[in-house]
Amino acid sequence: MRHRITPKEYVKRNWLLVGIISCIFLAGLYPRLGSKEGPLHTEYSVKYGAVSLIFLISGLTLKTDSILHTFRQYKLHLFIQLFTFIFIPLVTQVFIKFLAIFGVNAWILRGQTCESTKQDTMPTTMEKLISRFTKKNISSF
């Protein structure tokens, strides 16, 4: 005979799905709750509170020995930081000076400077985190 799943077991197994459906249902009943003028002030609570909470929970789930092992790789981290924040911006500036020789519009070069600096330096942190947890330690994430 097959074991029947009780509602409590179903919610325990599928808590994320139940939570998402509950939030959608609540948003349909009371849409003002999540609006900018609503009581939650989502422009602040989500932007700062939810993001901070996600990073806090993610950090608390890390194993101590994994953190210590990562700290011991300071030479790698130093190389990544120097490469990202010194070498890449220098190469970008040289490339922009090279484009200026050929008469590219000054405003395009200024935009390229801002955009390339943002694109070249910002994603590294996320790339490091993603590669750290998807290679072998997916269970520690």
Number of C-alpha atoms within 10 A of each C-alpha: 3 4 5 7 9 9 9 9 11 11 14 11 11 11 12 11 11 14 12 11 12 12 12 13 12 13 14 10 10 12 12 13 15 16 14 12 11 13 10 14 14 17 14 11 12 14 11 11 12 13 11 13 12 11 11 11 10 12 12 10 11 12 11 10 9 11 11 10 10 13 12 10 10 11 10 12 14 11 10 16 15 12 14 19 14 12 12 16 18 14 11 16 16 12 13 18 13 12 14 14 8 8 8 13 10 12 9 11 17 12 11 15 16 10 11 16 18 12 10 14 16 13 11 14 12 10 10 12 10 12 12 14 13 12 8 9 11 11 7 12 12
